[in-house]
Structures are given as structure tokens and as C-alpha cells.
Amino acid sequence: MSKSAVQTTFQKRLQKEKDLFIPFIMGGDPSPEATVELALTLQGSGADILELGVPYSDPLADGPTIQEAAGRALKHGMNLKKSIELVPEMRSKGLEIPVVLFTYYNPVLQYGLKKLFQDLGEHDIDALLVPDIPLEESVELKEYAHEFGIELISLVAPNSEERIRKIAEQATGFLYCVSSLGVTGERKELSPDISSFLEKVQSYSSVPVAVGFGISTNEQVNLMKQYSDGVIIGSKIIKVINGYHHELVSENTRPGALEKVKQEIVELVQ
């Protein structure tokens, strides 16, 4: 992990550098109240970092499962500002792991770059991930991230071989490796070239290398642990959560549903 004279909150809160479990949930799905409790449940299931998605109607990288979750959240009036405001409530209830806000560049521009980074810091959010902004166009984001002590998480894909070294060497927080081309979503089989890709990324990176996109079974989790420092799981977790949608929305049935979600997540990642 990168070390500097002044550690970011992300670096202080990340307790290990190997075998990282990084779940993704959508802010506001199935309800804002349930999102807060799900964050705590995932921490209790072994999560080391939480990716909190901001619902957006025109996503570049999201597959059908995450798009549907975003659609449900948008119907509840969730947006970038409200997603940010969920995190202090998570912290007040005991969330201690780093939180990465996952959003797209248009909402960021509409919100205002400086205002966004100010609010991330003031709301105890540790990192930002913007999948549709390439490295070459992220200079202004990086300047604000440095100014406000927020990690700007980078993505690297198998088709960007000539850029792998450049992206890996400047990565902060952790490096998000895309397992295969296309959008997010469960896949029966991962690319046979994934091991060589991850080994190449590892050779250049000074921060943990985590792999995501398509990981949805315990076998895939354990396979990816051999070649990376962690796994990022989104669609599978969204599907598990959606299986208890109505129970999670109701305050009376939520505790039981959260326990069922926890059991399924633990079976997935252990």
C-alpha cells in the first residue's frame, strides 16, 4: 500500500492488504433505511471496503442487475446528494470500513467537482470511483482528490495493455481490475487470460489489486484470491438483496432478512 507522510482516512481504515472482500450495493435499494443496515450487515459478513453505488439512468458499465437496482432507487428519489448523506448514518451506527462512492461523470459535473470533494470529506466518505472518466482526463479530479484527502480509485481493463503500467503506477487506495470486457454481471466462466492479466497488474502496482465484473460463485472467489489481493462483487450481492426485497423494506421483517442476507454472503466469500 502506498505510504505518505499524511495518511488518508482510506489508508487508516483499511486494516489489511490481502484477501479483501469489496461488496457493491446501490444507495436507496430497496430503501435508504435498508441501505444503511445492509452496509453494516456486509461489514459483519467480512467486508473490508464498501462500494456504494449512486443510481444513474444512463450508466456505461452497469449490467442489467445493477441497472434494475438503480431504477428502483431512482423511483424512491435517490440521487448523488442523498447517497452521500447515507454514509454519516452508517458511521453513527458503527460502520468502520472505508467507503468508496461509485458514480458517473455527468452527475459529478452537475454537482460541481469542488463541492463534491468537500461533501465527501465532510460526510466521512473515503474514496471516489468514476468509471467513465479515462486516466488522461482525470487531472482535475486528481487535484481535488489530493486537496481533500480522498482516494480516486482507478480501473484497468484487459484491453488496455499498453496503459496497464501507466494506470497501475499512479493508482491510489486500491486498483480495480476489470475481469472481462463488457458490463457488470454474473458470468459462468471467467476469462482464461485473467491470471496473466492480474500478474501483470500486480507487477506494476504499489496498492492492493482487486478484481471485479462477473464474480458470482464461491469457486470464482477462491480462484481470484490466488491471483489478486481481493474480489469486488456487485451483481450477485444485488441479486441476493433483491431476493428479500419486501422483507428488507418493512422495518418489522428487516432484521430477519438481514440475517438471511448475511448467511448467503458469508457462504459466497468464505
Contacts in CASP RR format, 6 or more apart in sequence:
PFRMAT RR
TARGET T0000
AUTHOR 0000-0000-0000
METHOD contacts of the structure
MODEL  1
MSKSAVQTTFQKRLQKEKDLFIPFIMGGDPSPEATVELALTLQGSGADIL
ELGVPYSDPLADGPTIQEAAGRALKHGMNLKKSIELVPEMRSKGLEIPVV
LFTYYNPVLQYGLKKLFQDLGEHDIDALLVPDIPLEESVELKEYAHEFGI
ELISLVAPNSEERIRKIAEQATGFLYCVSSLGVTGERKELSPDISSFLEK
VQSYSSVPVAVGFGISTNEQVNLMKQYSDGVIIGSKIIKVINGYHHELVS
ENTRPGALEKVKQEIVELVQ
1 11 0 8 1.000
1 14 0 8 1.000
1 17 0 8 1.000
1 173 0 8 1.000
1 206 0 8 1.000
1 207 0 8 1.000
1 208 0 8 1.000
2 11 0 8 1.000
2 172 0 8 1.000
2 173 0 8 1.000
2 206 0 8 1.000
2 207 0 8 1.000
3 11 0 8 1.000
8 126 0 8 1.000
8 149 0 8 1.000
8 150 0 8 1.000
8 151 0 8 1.000
8 173 0 8 1.000
9 98 0 8 1.000
9 124 0 8 1.000
9 126 0 8 1.000
9 149 0 8 1.000
10 98 0 8 1.000
10 126 0 8 1.000
10 127 0 8 1.000
10 150 0 8 1.000
10 151 0 8 1.000
10 173 0 8 1.000
11 151 0 8 1.000
11 173 0 8 1.000
13 96 0 8 1.000
13 97 0 8 1.000
13 98 0 8 1.000
13 126 0 8 1.000
14 48 0 8 1.000
14 49 0 8 1.000
14 97 0 8 1.000
14 98 0 8 1.000
14 173 0 8 1.000
15 48 0 8 1.000
16 48 0 8 1.000
17 208 0 8 1.000
17 229 0 8 1.000
18 208 0 8 1.000
18 229 0 8 1.000
18 230 0 8 1.000
19 225 0 8 1.000
19 229 0 8 1.000
19 230 0 8 1.000
20 48 0 8 1.000
20 49 0 8 1.000
20 174 0 8 1.000
20 208 0 8 1.000
20 210 0 8 1.000
20 229 0 8 1.000
20 230 0 8 1.000
20 231 0 8 1.000
21 45 0 8 1.000
21 46 0 8 1.000
21 47 0 8 1.000
21 48 0 8 1.000
21 230 0 8 1.000
21 231 0 8 1.000
21 233 0 8 1.000
21 269 0 8 1.000
22 47 0 8 1.000
22 48 0 8 1.000
22 49 0 8 1.000
22 50 0 8 1.000
22 51 0 8 1.000
22 100 0 8 1.000
22 174 0 8 1.000
22 210 0 8 1.000
22 230 0 8 1.000
22 231 0 8 1.000
22 232 0 8 1.000
22 233 0 8 1.000
23 42 0 8 1.000
23 45 0 8 1.000
23 47 0 8 1.000
23 50 0 8 1.000
23 51 0 8 1.000
23 232 0 8 1.000
23 233 0 8 1.000
23 234 0 8 1.000
23 237 0 8 1.000
23 265 0 8 1.000
24 51 0 8 1.000
24 52 0 8 1.000
24 53 0 8 1.000
24 66 0 8 1.000
24 102 0 8 1.000
24 232 0 8 1.000
24 233 0 8 1.000
24 234 0 8 1.000
24 237 0 8 1.000
24 238 0 8 1.000
25 35 0 8 1.000
25 38 0 8 1.000
25 39 0 8 1.000
25 42 0 8 1.000
25 50 0 8 1.000
25 51 0 8 1.000
25 52 0 8 1.000
25 53 0 8 1.000
25 234 0 8 1.000
25 237 0 8 1.000
25 238 0 8 1.000
25 241 0 8 1.000
26 35 0 8 1.000
26 53 0 8 1.000
26 55 0 8 1.000
26 66 0 8 1.000
26 69 0 8 1.000
26 70 0 8 1.000
26 72 0 8 1.000
26 73 0 8 1.000
26 238 0 8 1.000
27 35 0 8 1.000
27 52 0 8 1.000
27 53 0 8 1.000
27 54 0 8 1.000
27 55 0 8 1.000
27 73 0 8 1.000
27 78 0 8 1.000
27 83 0 8 1.000
27 86 0 8 1.000
28 34 0 8 1.000
28 35 0 8 1.000
28 55 0 8 1.000
28 72 0 8 1.000
28 73 0 8 1.000
28 76 0 8 1.000
28 78 0 8 1.000
28 82 0 8 1.000
28 83 0 8 1.000
28 86 0 8 1.000
29 35 0 8 1.000
29 55 0 8 1.000
29 69 0 8 1.000
29 70 0 8 1.000
29 71 0 8 1.000
29 72 0 8 1.000
29 73 0 8 1.000
29 76 0 8 1.000
29 78 0 8 1.000
29 238 0 8 1.000
29 241 0 8 1.000
29 242 0 8 1.000
30 72 0 8 1.000
30 241 0 8 1.000
30 242 0 8 1.000
30 245 0 8 1.000
30 248 0 8 1.000
30 249 0 8 1.000
31 76 0 8 1.000
31 248 0 8 1.000
31 249 0 8 1.000
32 76 0 8 1.000
32 78 0 8 1.000
32 82 0 8 1.000
32 86 0 8 1.000
33 251 0 8 1.000
33 254 0 8 1.000
34 248 0 8 1.000
34 249 0 8 1.000
34 254 0 8 1.000
35 52 0 8 1.000
35 86 0 8 1.000
36 86 0 8 1.000
36 89 0 8 1.000
36 90 0 8 1.000
36 93 0 8 1.000
37 248 0 8 1.000
37 254 0 8 1.000
37 258 0 8 1.000
38 241 0 8 1.000
38 248 0 8 1.000
38 258 0 8 1.000
38 261 0 8 1.000
39 50 0 8 1.000
39 52 0 8 1.000
39 86 0 8 1.000
39 90 0 8 1.000
39 95 0 8 1.000
39 99 0 8 1.000
40 90 0 8 1.000
40 93 0 8 1.000
40 94 0 8 1.000
40 95 0 8 1.000
41 258 0 8 1.000
41 261 0 8 1.000
41 262 0 8 1.000
41 265 0 8 1.000
42 50 0 8 1.000
42 237 0 8 1.000
42 265 0 8 1.000
43 50 0 8 1.000
43 94 0 8 1.000
43 95 0 8 1.000
43 96 0 8 1.000
43 97 0 8 1.000
44 262 0 8 1.000
45 262 0 8 1.000
45 265 0 8 1.000
45 266 0 8 1.000
45 269 0 8 1.000
46 266 0 8 1.000
46 269 0 8 1.000
47 97 0 8 1.000
48 97 0 8 1.000
48 98 0 8 1.000
49 97 0 8 1.000
49 98 0 8 1.000
49 99 0 8 1.000
49 100 0 8 1.000
49 174 0 8 1.000
50 95 0 8 1.000
50 97 0 8 1.000
50 98 0 8 1.000
50 99 0 8 1.000
50 100 0 8 1.000
51 100 0 8 1.000
51 102 0 8 1.000
51 129 0 8 1.000
51 232 0 8 1.000
51 234 0 8 1.000
52 83 0 8 1.000
52 86 0 8 1.000
52 87 0 8 1.000
52 99 0 8 1.000
52 100 0 8 1.000
52 101 0 8 1.000
52 102 0 8 1.000
52 125 0 8 1.000
53 83 0 8 1.000
53 101 0 8 1.000
53 102 0 8 1.000
53 103 0 8 1.000
54 78 0 8 1.000
54 79 0 8 1.000
54 80 0 8 1.000
54 83 0 8 1.000
54 101 0 8 1.000
54 102 0 8 1.000
54 103 0 8 1.000
54 104 0 8 1.000
54 107 0 8 1.000
55 69 0 8 1.000
55 70 0 8 1.000
55 71 0 8 1.000
55 73 0 8 1.000
55 74 0 8 1.000
55 78 0 8 1.000
55 79 0 8 1.000
55 83 0 8 1.000
56 62 0 8 1.000
56 70 0 8 1.000
56 103 0 8 1.000
56 104 0 8 1.000
56 106 0 8 1.000
56 107 0 8 1.000
57 70 0 8 1.000
57 71 0 8 1.000
57 74 0 8 1.000
58 104 0 8 1.000
58 106 0 8 1.000
59 66 0 8 1.000
59 67 0 8 1.000
59 70 0 8 1.000
59 104 0 8 1.000
60 104 0 8 1.000
60 131 0 8 1.000
60 132 0 8 1.000
61 131 0 8 1.000
61 132 0 8 1.000
61 182 0 8 1.000
61 183 0 8 1.000
61 184 0 8 1.000
62 70 0 8 1.000
62 183 0 8 1.000
62 184 0 8 1.000
63 183 0 8 1.000
63 184 0 8 1.000
63 185 0 8 1.000
63 235 0 8 1.000
64 185 0 8 1.000
65 184 0 8 1.000
65 185 0 8 1.000
65 186 0 8 1.000
65 234 0 8 1.000
65 235 0 8 1.000
65 238 0 8 1.000
65 239 0 8 1.000
66 184 0 8 1.000
66 185 0 8 1.000
66 234 0 8 1.000
66 235 0 8 1.000
66 238 0 8 1.000
68 238 0 8 1.000
68 242 0 8 1.000
69 238 0 8 1.000
69 241 0 8 1.000
69 242 0 8 1.000
79 107 0 8 1.000
80 103 0 8 1.000
80 107 0 8 1.000
80 108 0 8 1.000
80 111 0 8 1.000
80 116 0 8 1.000
81 111 0 8 1.000
81 119 0 8 1.000
83 101 0 8 1.000
83 103 0 8 1.000
84 101 0 8 1.000
84 119 0 8 1.000
84 120 0 8 1.000
84 123 0 8 1.000
84 125 0 8 1.000
85 123 0 8 1.000
87 95 0 8 1.000
87 99 0 8 1.000
87 123 0 8 1.000
87 124 0 8 1.000
87 125 0 8 1.000
88 123 0 8 1.000
88 124 0 8 1.000
90 99 0 8 1.000
91 124 0 8 1.000
98 126 0 8 1.000
98 127 0 8 1.000
99 124 0 8 1.000
99 125 0 8 1.000
99 126 0 8 1.000
99 127 0 8 1.000
100 125 0 8 1.000
100 126 0 8 1.000
100 127 0 8 1.000
100 128 0 8 1.000
100 129 0 8 1.000
100 151 0 8 1.000
100 153 0 8 1.000
101 120 0 8 1.000
101 125 0 8 1.000
101 127 0 8 1.000
101 128 0 8 1.000
101 129 0 8 1.000
102 129 0 8 1.000
102 131 0 8 1.000
103 128 0 8 1.000
103 129 0 8 1.000
103 130 0 8 1.000
104 130 0 8 1.000
104 131 0 8 1.000
104 132 0 8 1.000
105 130 0 8 1.000
105 132 0 8 1.000
105 133 0 8 1.000
108 116 0 8 1.000
108 130 0 8 1.000
108 141 0 8 1.000
113 140 0 8 1.000
113 141 0 8 1.000
113 144 0 8 1.000
114 144 0 8 1.000
116 128 0 8 1.000
116 144 0 8 1.000
117 128 0 8 1.000
117 144 0 8 1.000
117 145 0 8 1.000
117 147 0 8 1.000
117 148 0 8 1.000
117 150 0 8 1.000
118 148 0 8 1.000
120 128 0 8 1.000
120 148 0 8 1.000
120 150 0 8 1.000
121 148 0 8 1.000
121 149 0 8 1.000
121 150 0 8 1.000
125 150 0 8 1.000
126 150 0 8 1.000
126 151 0 8 1.000
127 150 0 8 1.000
127 151 0 8 1.000
127 152 0 8 1.000
127 153 0 8 1.000
127 173 0 8 1.000
128 141 0 8 1.000
128 145 0 8 1.000
128 150 0 8 1.000
128 151 0 8 1.000
128 152 0 8 1.000
128 153 0 8 1.000
129 152 0 8 1.000
129 153 0 8 1.000
129 155 0 8 1.000
129 176 0 8 1.000
130 138 0 8 1.000
130 141 0 8 1.000
130 152 0 8 1.000
131 155 0 8 1.000
133 141 0 8 1.000
135 154 0 8 1.000
135 163 0 8 1.000
135 166 0 8 1.000
135 167 0 8 1.000
135 170 0 8 1.000
138 152 0 8 1.000
141 152 0 8 1.000
142 152 0 8 1.000
144 150 0 8 1.000
145 151 0 8 1.000
145 152 0 8 1.000
145 172 0 8 1.000
151 172 0 8 1.000
151 173 0 8 1.000
152 172 0 8 1.000
153 171 0 8 1.000
153 172 0 8 1.000
153 173 0 8 1.000
153 174 0 8 1.000
153 175 0 8 1.000
153 176 0 8 1.000
154 167 0 8 1.000
154 170 0 8 1.000
154 171 0 8 1.000
154 172 0 8 1.000
154 175 0 8 1.000
154 176 0 8 1.000
155 167 0 8 1.000
155 176 0 8 1.000
155 177 0 8 1.000
155 178 0 8 1.000
156 163 0 8 1.000
156 164 0 8 1.000
156 167 0 8 1.000
156 168 0 8 1.000
156 171 0 8 1.000
156 175 0 8 1.000
156 176 0 8 1.000
156 177 0 8 1.000
156 178 0 8 1.000
156 201 0 8 1.000
157 177 0 8 1.000
157 178 0 8 1.000
157 181 0 8 1.000
158 178 0 8 1.000
158 179 0 8 1.000
158 180 0 8 1.000
158 181 0 8 1.000
158 191 0 8 1.000
158 193 0 8 1.000
158 194 0 8 1.000
158 197 0 8 1.000
159 181 0 8 1.000
160 167 0 8 1.000
161 200 0 8 1.000
164 200 0 8 1.000
164 201 0 8 1.000
164 204 0 8 1.000
165 204 0 8 1.000
167 175 0 8 1.000
168 175 0 8 1.000
168 201 0 8 1.000
168 204 0 8 1.000
168 205 0 8 1.000
168 209 0 8 1.000
169 204 0 8 1.000
169 205 0 8 1.000
169 206 0 8 1.000
171 205 0 8 1.000
171 206 0 8 1.000
171 207 0 8 1.000
172 207 0 8 1.000
173 207 0 8 1.000
173 208 0 8 1.000
174 207 0 8 1.000
174 208 0 8 1.000
174 209 0 8 1.000
174 210 0 8 1.000
174 229 0 8 1.000
175 201 0 8 1.000
175 205 0 8 1.000
175 207 0 8 1.000
175 208 0 8 1.000
175 209 0 8 1.000
175 210 0 8 1.000
176 210 0 8 1.000
176 212 0 8 1.000
176 232 0 8 1.000
177 197 0 8 1.000
177 198 0 8 1.000
177 201 0 8 1.000
177 209 0 8 1.000
177 210 0 8 1.000
177 211 0 8 1.000
177 212 0 8 1.000
177 228 0 8 1.000
178 211 0 8 1.000
178 212 0 8 1.000
178 213 0 8 1.000
179 187 0 8 1.000
179 190 0 8 1.000
179 191 0 8 1.000
179 194 0 8 1.000
179 211 0 8 1.000
179 212 0 8 1.000
179 213 0 8 1.000
179 214 0 8 1.000
179 215 0 8 1.000
179 224 0 8 1.000
180 187 0 8 1.000
180 190 0 8 1.000
180 191 0 8 1.000
180 194 0 8 1.000
180 213 0 8 1.000
180 214 0 8 1.000
182 213 0 8 1.000
183 213 0 8 1.000
184 213 0 8 1.000
184 214 0 8 1.000
184 234 0 8 1.000
184 235 0 8 1.000
185 213 0 8 1.000
185 214 0 8 1.000
185 216 0 8 1.000
185 234 0 8 1.000
185 235 0 8 1.000
186 214 0 8 1.000
186 216 0 8 1.000
186 235 0 8 1.000
186 236 0 8 1.000
186 239 0 8 1.000
187 213 0 8 1.000
187 214 0 8 1.000
187 216 0 8 1.000
190 214 0 8 1.000
190 215 0 8 1.000
190 220 0 8 1.000
190 223 0 8 1.000
190 224 0 8 1.000
191 197 0 8 1.000
194 211 0 8 1.000
194 224 0 8 1.000
194 227 0 8 1.000
195 226 0 8 1.000
195 227 0 8 1.000
198 209 0 8 1.000
198 211 0 8 1.000
198 224 0 8 1.000
198 227 0 8 1.000
198 228 0 8 1.000
199 227 0 8 1.000
201 209 0 8 1.000
202 209 0 8 1.000
202 227 0 8 1.000
202 228 0 8 1.000
202 229 0 8 1.000
208 229 0 8 1.000
208 230 0 8 1.000
209 228 0 8 1.000
209 229 0 8 1.000
209 230 0 8 1.000
210 228 0 8 1.000
210 229 0 8 1.000
210 230 0 8 1.000
210 231 0 8 1.000
210 232 0 8 1.000
211 224 0 8 1.000
211 227 0 8 1.000
211 228 0 8 1.000
211 230 0 8 1.000
211 231 0 8 1.000
211 232 0 8 1.000
212 224 0 8 1.000
212 231 0 8 1.000
212 232 0 8 1.000
212 233 0 8 1.000
213 232 0 8 1.000
214 220 0 8 1.000
214 235 0 8 1.000
214 236 0 8 1.000
215 221 0 8 1.000
215 224 0 8 1.000
215 231 0 8 1.000
215 232 0 8 1.000
215 233 0 8 1.000
215 236 0 8 1.000
216 233 0 8 1.000
216 235 0 8 1.000
216 236 0 8 1.000
217 236 0 8 1.000
217 268 0 8 1.000
218 267 0 8 1.000
218 268 0 8 1.000
218 269 0 8 1.000
218 270 0 8 1.000
220 231 0 8 1.000
221 231 0 8 1.000
221 233 0 8 1.000
221 268 0 8 1.000
221 269 0 8 1.000
224 230 0 8 1.000
224 231 0 8 1.000
225 231 0 8 1.000
231 269 0 8 1.000
233 268 0 8 1.000
233 269 0 8 1.000
236 268 0 8 1.000
237 265 0 8 1.000
237 268 0 8 1.000
240 261 0 8 1.000
240 264 0 8 1.000
240 265 0 8 1.000
240 268 0 8 1.000
241 248 0 8 1.000
241 261 0 8 1.000
244 257 0 8 1.000
244 260 0 8 1.000
244 261 0 8 1.000
246 253 0 8 1.000
247 253 0 8 1.000
247 254 0 8 1.000
247 256 0 8 1.000
247 257 0 8 1.000
247 260 0 8 1.000
248 254 0 8 1.000
248 257 0 8 1.000
248 258 0 8 1.000
248 261 0 8 1.000
END
